[in-house]
Amino acid sequence: MTGGIKIKWGKITSNNNEYHDVLISNGVIEERDYNRLKEEFGTSHKIGDWEIDKLIQYNPDVIIIGTGYFGAVEVPNELKDRIQKNKFELKFLKSPAAIKEYNSLLSKGKKVNALIHSTC
């Protein structure tokens, strides 16, 4: 991935591709599975177990959770526990700050996985 990622309300852009909410693991950006989140939780403001699995894959230096513009995404204790157990650094920031931190860490050669919510 080159050029970093950008965010505007409801839209995340990388390499001319647009997404709503993303999960980034090992440099691969994918759209979060909104239908699965809605089915399991009734909202995209929660993080699924399958997303946690992807976030801890490939031994990242840092995991960033972009909690939305207003911090609406809930960071489950299971994620915090698994991160601490595996000794990964975890940052949860409002999404514009999360994008900025993600791009900054990448430019420094860090391995970063992230989950970014683009609205609330």
C-alpha positions in Angstrom: 0.0 0.0 0.0 1.4 3.4 -1.0 0.4 6.9 -0.1 -1.3 6.1 3.1 -5.0 6.3 3.8 -7.4 9.3 4.1 -10.7 9.7 5.8 -13.8 11.9 5.4 -17.1 11.3 7.1 -18.4 7.9 5.8 -15.5 7.3 3.5 -12.0 5.9 3.8 -9.7 6.2 0.7 -6.6 4.3 -0.2 -4.9 4.0 -3.6 -8.1 5.4 -5.3 -10.3 2.7 -3.6 -13.1 3.8 -1.4 -14.4 2.0 1.7 -16.9 2.7 4.5 -15.2 1.0 7.4 -12.0 -1.0 7.1 -9.9 -3.7 8.6 -6.3 -3.6 7.7 -4.1 -6.6 8.4 -0.6 -7.1 7.0 -1.1 -4.1 4.6 -4.3 -5.6 3.1 -7.3 -3.3 3.3 -10.7 -4.9 3.4 -14.2 -3.6 4.0 -15.6 -4.6 7.3 -18.4 -7.1 7.0 -21.3 -4.8 7.8 -24.0 -7.4 7.3 -22.3 -9.9 9.6 -21.8 -7.1 12.3 -25.5 -6.1 12.0 -26.6 -9.7 12.2 -24.4 -10.5 15.2 -24.6 -7.2 17.1 -27.3 -5.1 15.5 -24.6 -2.4 14.9 -21.2 -1.8 13.3 -20.1 -0.1 16.6 -18.8 -3.4 17.9 -15.8 -5.5 17.0 -16.3 -9.2 16.0 -14.1 -12.1 17.2 -13.2 -12.7 13.5 -11.9 -9.1 13.3 -9.9 -9.6 16.5 -8.3 -12.7 14.9 -7.3 -10.6 11.8 -6.0 -7.7 13.9 -3.5 -9.9 15.8 -2.4 -11.8 12.7 1.1 -11.3 11.4 2.6 -10.1 14.7 2.1 -6.3 14.2 4.1 -3.8 16.2 0.9 -1.8 16.8 -2.8 -2.3 16.5 -4.9 0.8 16.0 -8.7 1.0 16.5 -10.3 4.0 15.0 -13.4 4.4 17.1 -15.2 6.8 14.8 -15.5 10.6 14.8 -17.3 10.6 18.2 -15.8 7.4 19.7 -18.9 5.2 19.2 -17.0 1.9 18.5 -16.8 -0.2 21.6 -13.4 -1.8 22.2 -14.2 -5.2 23.8 -12.3 -6.4 26.8 -11.5 -9.6 24.9 -9.5 -7.5 22.4 -7.6 -5.7 25.2 -6.9 -9.0 26.9 -5.6 -10.7 23.7 -3.5 -7.7 22.9 -2.0 -7.6 26.3 -1.4 -11.4 26.3 0.5 -11.1 23.0 2.3 -7.9 24.0 1.2 -5.9 21.1 0.8 -2.1 21.5 -2.8 -1.1 21.3 -4.0 2.4 20.5 -7.6 3.4 20.3 -8.2 6.9 18.9 -11.0 8.8 17.2 -10.8 7.9 13.6 -9.2 11.0 12.1 -6.4 10.7 14.7 -6.2 7.0 14.1 -5.6 7.5 10.4 -2.9 10.1 11.1 -1.2 7.7 13.5 -1.5 4.8 11.2 0.1 6.7 8.3 2.8 8.1 10.6 3.7 4.6 12.0 3.8 3.1 8.5 6.2 5.8 7.3 8.5 4.8 10.2 8.5 1.2 9.0 6.2 -0.1 11.8 4.0 -3.1 11.1 0.5 -1.8 11.9 -2.9 -3.5 11.7 -6.0 -1.4 12.1 -9.7 -1.3 12.3 -11.2 2.1 11.3 -14.9 3.2 11.6 -15.7 6.2 9.3 -18.7 7.7 11.0 -20.0 8.1 14.6 
